[in-house]
């Protein structure tokens, strides 16, 4: 039987997650507008609040239920929701409205893009609102990684709504068959690669099974690099510094594992096959959003569970996280009413009743009891890093060369090229 804990009940059909970040950069450069309107203060305010969301149909229904509950308690306020499910169309809508200075009162923004939006002046800082008004949001609930990702220029500019991170999906059945204990989370990347070698299987001169799979995503690997002592950006986020020795060593270790047959290269897996659900790998580095789909794909083929990412050479995990939240726009016309509803959206009672948070994505709060059950160590071990405005350029440069990094190419040469293109 597959893992059927109640935390995997709902499908992860939330939204086209983390899409379109590269396209956002070009339009941001056109909007050298300064923040306007609003300001902290005012705890009341009725009227109309406009809300722009990027949700799938199932989550839109949940959001409308939240809105209805709020309006039931605040009859003087009407919340008008516009939801655009398609990620690319959503990004276009936000950029178009930002250039026209007609952004809605509140809109959803991803952490990968948040700093760029703040630098362009599209978001109002929230520190004053939280400090000067009686509110439901308690920043002490947030993990350091959450605080970092939803802040820009030292100021909080959005309230967290969801966060995702990486872990290791483990095929317990495969481990049991070889008599190897399932890792308990107290392990290192050295352990990961050593264990992976035990699962190597070749049939007819062709490798058909690997022990582990390392996800080469731009932000997932940023956490792995940091756990090994490597940084991607300078402390102020103004330039890429990714070609340092620690990062080179991270990819050299991956290269060695590829050559040993412990993990597949980016070209080593058959096209169109889920390597974990298809039984091609025993350990699968992937995000929290994968969990619900994994339950359906695996069904009763084998037993599985999720364990925390290995620790790096620093002795830390530095789990990469990303997500999104609700920002108060520069163009908000009904600031007091918008803040009151935004505060409600960010409150623990609202977030804790959202079903999808118990399936594929996770809340931003230390007080969420499901976090450690669903995805081990994602909160306390999440890297307290943000995504600077330079992120979009880095993501393009990295994406252009990730195949080389994950296919045995020269890490030093590749990382230097990524750095140079990002800083150009």
Secondary structure, DSSP 8 states (H G I E B T S, - for coil): -----GGG-S---S-STT--HHHHHHHHTT------S--S--S---EEEEEEE---HHHHHHHHHHHHHHHHH-TTEEEEEEE--SHHHHHHHHHHHHHHT---SEEEEEHHHHHHHHHHT-B---HHHHHHS--S--GGGB-HHHHHHTEETTEE-SEEEEEEEEEEEEEHHHHHHHT-----S--BHHHHHHHHHTT-EEETTEEEEEEEE----HHHHHHHHHHTT--SB-TTSSSB-TTSHHHHHHHHHHHHHHHTTSB--TTSS-TT--TTTTTSEEEEEEETTHHHHHHHHHTTS--EEEE---B-TTS---B-EEEEEEEEBTT-SSHHHHHHHHHHHTSHHHHHT-GGGGTTSB-SBTT-THHHHHSTTTTTTB------TTHHHHHHHHHHHHHHHTTT--HHHHHHHHHHHHH-
